[in-house]
Amino acid sequence: MDFPWLAVASVSALGSSVLSYAQNSRSWGFLAGSFAFVWYLQVTVWFTYSAIVYPYFLSPLRHLPEPAGSHWLMGQATTIRKEPTGAPARRWVQEIPHKGLIRYRWFFNRERVLPCSAKALAEVLVTKSYSFQKPAPASRFLSRVLGDGLLVVEGDEHKHQRRQLMPAFSFRHVKNLYPVFWSKARESVLAMTAEVGGRKGAEMEVSNWASRVGLDIIGTAGMGRDFGAIQDAKNPLVESYNKLFVPTGSDRILFILGFVIPFTVLNRLPFQSRVNEASATKKIKSVCRELIAAKKAILARGEKLNVDILSVAMESGGFTDEDLVSQMMTFLAAGHETTASAISWAVYTLCRYPEIQQRLREEIRERLPAIDDDREVTSSDIDTMPYLNAFCNEVLRYWSPVPQTVREASHDTTILGQPIPKGTIVFISPKAVNVDPELWGPDAGEFKPERWLRTSEDDKAAASGGATSNYAFLSFLHGPRSCIGQGFAKAEFACVLAAWVGRFQFEFRDEEDADESKLDIRGGLTARLYKGMHVKMTVLDGF
Ligand code: HEM
């Protein structure tokens, strides 16, 4: 329930004028004082209604099961802010007896609904997908930093954009990109080898490397431009994304102020995060404009464009230049931090389970050419490596690089027959659903690549990791708003990981990291280790 700024301001203006008139006062001081008084009265009434009366006595959601120990006014807000991103939802889904929906309360008892059965998820993500849209504050942020690209737009505009962009992500097209993925993966291995040198157990922060290789892959395979991020850690694009997605101290202040000042006003104030955001967005936009101009010059010369995402979007004829800038910004952001997060968590897992690392390395070395070998690596090499694919699927399941996402009911609707009023916030938690024993069986909470390995020719269960429903694996969501880059991401992830594991041995720098429950995981869009993923790396002979 959002604070009705406009209505409250209008009533305050009217009320203070009436009071001034009734008191026959022409003093500005009296007018301002009575304006503040009427404002205060309304805030008190609104607050009592929205934070106490509605959630406790009137809301149709009040009978849904809730986490125990919620604060009378702050619900689960402090728990959520204290624990690693997505961790409370992971616990609630398993601990609270539910029939597919859980309600929890956020600051000032604002209600949230967590769909957690396959049927509830199917309704939110597929059958009623366009009734559950991105909430206005999330859309405003995404729109500011990405423009109105595929991730932001809703309804018919979304259907139209998605149709135009789909050919760039077709199965056949992604298959043709494997050699590009492999060549960038090799380049990153060579650059990292140079940095490690002959040192045994050299300390490295791998999420930055993963980000840089991700950026170069989306640049080369998605836009026909090598950004050179692997070769240059100070690459302006890398720095711009660091500014955009790494949280600053002022974010917390902005979050709190957001309860009392409208975001349209806050966003104009010179907070550090807003200043960073504006300069980063300007830089990224200028790179995108330059890319589009270069492609247009190719078209003007009558030459044929490549089949990268940008070329497909341009050739569809369905986008203006500014639309194309938004799409490019969307693919750059959506396409590199997510995969980078998956690669970082894969490295973490390899440190945690040295025997899995060894088994994976054996398969890679047996099946793929060594890094110094120029032979092309194709989809038939990568897609037929059972343990590599099982390991990648299990990392995506267990760590869910996008741990949670959010929707808002755009009108009064239902989930599983439960009335959901317009404006209700619905939290979708891949991090919780991906390890729910109801859907995955009793070993859901274990990291176990074997669940994806076929035990016989007609073992069909392995394709879905043995889960009882498609909706059990939510890392890319499902339905019309699922990740359009899923095939691209899986292929890129497998190539980079294979090249890294073939060449390097990974170990924890800080042994205490082995205790997952102590990890400080934060992040809005993707899950990151707050201190960075610091590991020890050694170059191994023979690959
Ligand atoms: C491991 C890597 C990745 C993961 C886990 C991932 C996950 C997701 C998720 C969960 C969403 C839905 C977000 C929401 O609606 O709230 C999404 C959407 C999207 N992803 Fe990915 N993604 C990955 C890689 C990529 C790549 C490589 C690209 C592009 C090449 C990409 C492009 C997009 C786009 C454009 C959307 C918006 C789709 C739409 O709304 O129609 N993603 N992704």
Boltz pocket constraint, residues with backbone or C-beta under 6 A from the ligand:
constraints:
  - pocket:
      binder: B
      contacts: [[A, 150], [A, 151], [A, 152], [A, 162], [A, 218], [A, 222], [A, 330], [A, 331], [A, 334], [A, 335], [A, 336], [A, 338], [A, 339], [A, 342], [A, 400], [A, 401], [A, 402], [A, 405], [A, 406], [A, 474], [A, 475], [A, 476], [A, 477], [A, 480], [A, 481], [A, 482], [A, 483], [A, 484], [A, 485], [A, 486], [A, 488], [A, 489], [A, 490], [A, 493]]
      max_distance: 6.0
